[in-house]
Amino acid sequence: MTPPIWLGPLQSTFGFNALREGQEPVVDALLAGRSAAAIFPTGSGKSLCYQLPALLMPNLTLVVSPLLALMQDQVSFLRSKGVQAASLDSTLSREELQQVQQDVRSGQIKILFISVERLKNERFREFIRHISISLLVVDEAHCISEWGHNFRPDYLKLPQWRRDFNIPQSLLLTATATKPVVEDMRKHFDIAHNDVISTGFYRPNLRLLVQPTPISERLNKCAQWLEHRINKGEDFGSIIYVTQQNTADEVARALNQRVSVPVEAYHAGMPSETRQAIQQRFMDGTTPCIVATIAFGMGIDKSNIRQVLHYDLPKSIENYSQEIGRAGRDGKPSDCVLLADLSGLTVLENYTYGDTPTLAAITRLLDVISTDTAAGFNGQGKWETMMLPLSNQTDIRPLPLKTLLVHLEMAGQITPLYSYYAEYLYKVDSESALLSQFTGEPQAFLQTVFQCSKKGRTWYSLDVPALEQAAGPDARLRAVKALEYCFEKNWLTLEIKQMTEVYQVNTWPIEQQPEMAQRLYDTFIAHQNSDIQRLHNMVDLFQSQQCLSRQLAVYFNDQNMTQDCGHCSVCMEKWQAWPSNSLTAAPAITQIKTMLGEFNNAYQGLFNQLPEPETQTRFLCGMASPWLTKVKAKKIANYGSLEHVPYETVLRLTS
């Protein structure tokens, strides 16, 4: 029997004699010219499913990855195996960026890693449009589904970008996807049912333990679990997950007083350099224990993590599954312990409610689009915007704002045309010396670029409207290419700022706007209710007296697990009743009005209107929004005073 074509590089490059379960049908599908999806548990070898075919495909494999650390780890691994791989990311110097692009053009790079955001970059799209690509790989592909747990609006655009760049095949990778999410992924990328390969969710070396513990006792429990592992005398890693940044700091400080190994906090509120240093100390074993928010974990490929403790409730079953998936990647027994009780449920619910834009905010967004479109581009129906100013203008947080724009795209109301950087700054030693590098029309055009730039003491700033008036509507793109060419030749220094999105707007009659706003609002409410239900499904699973591992397998549509695991807290007959959740009593309506007095006055003074009931509720529940930031809500009396009262209860009192 003839050995498969992939066996040679599998042995010579990666040092394996055989593929793991599930890998072979994925690799075979790709090498046969079909797209595929690999749904494997964390640590089960999803990456090899594209690394191996990439060596046998004629052109570039482009990998969309959600996190810088993931990209850097994969690049390091591949280079250690002699595979030419690179990432285009924000850490690269100008020289490194140019070298990577040159290596991609020449075909030297076989695998290129990027973030999904880079595909919105006009410069990158212009570059990649001229590259032949064999395969598009989408890591954490569940992000494409609006009904998944980590929906990212930009992922919805990947199928169109794949068509734009003429990429013949796709591979979708994820560890956590329910049946509806898998179907979403499959349809978006035209993957046949038989080419969706799932190996099951269950990992027998993970011991899932639910030990609901009142918050006053959790520090002691964490210390006991850590000392239990320390006393074994083996190197290990331990992650303690919390919900809020201040909790991470507090728990790390307290544990450092109680255990005999270093403990450090890790969260998104820290500078990037600090986080990287902490992560490195964890990876090399200098700091065995990290107390972290969910900012920590993706890209952590440490084989000897023996404990994952949940001090607070995770955000969903999917998040829980990803977080415990970081334990025991070497196949050795590891403990995943949930210490949380119901006391943190209200805080998690509030995160969900806080991401739902108000009906008034959605109406403001539609007003901005229609007004800006009517005012600009000489009636061509184009709209330019920058995300942060638009967020501040409408009082919609950036992620739901992106989601709203994607919904308007899907409804055919707006069409994304391109993105560009609004500010191009450059400096040259000598205009005449630079112009002497060109002749004829290119020289004349560059002279026009200089003339249509505002000159400061050192830097030139490209004046796009003036340039388009002088040289036509296509002059901006041509000027950008010219400046980048000169930059690559080291003839000038270039800086770019302020990403701007340009849309074609299909204007709507003003009388239809209330209905449009209501429809968008209803969509967000449906997603909000789905997310709240997901939280309660998670709590029901943890409180259940049935095998935890088997319930998780069923949730992720794993039909392979036909009997109980035998080693979770339920199977070992160590199920515990949950402490009752004593909710904070809501104040009377008259007291609510008093509590809102100072906030209402400040809000009305700044925005010339009283806050909506949802905004008042978010103030009392200690939530964030752009306009709450503008009014400096955190410094106003009673901000967050009802954070432990259910959001819907407070909303009823403010409405």
Order of alpha helices (4+ residues) and beta strands (2+ residues): alpha-alpha-beta-alpha-beta-alpha-beta-alpha-beta-alpha-beta-alpha-beta-alpha-beta-beta-alpha-beta-alpha-beta-alpha-beta-beta-alpha-beta-alpha-alpha-beta-alpha-alpha-beta-alpha-alpha-beta-beta-alpha-alpha-beta-alpha-alpha-alpha-alpha-alpha-alpha-alpha
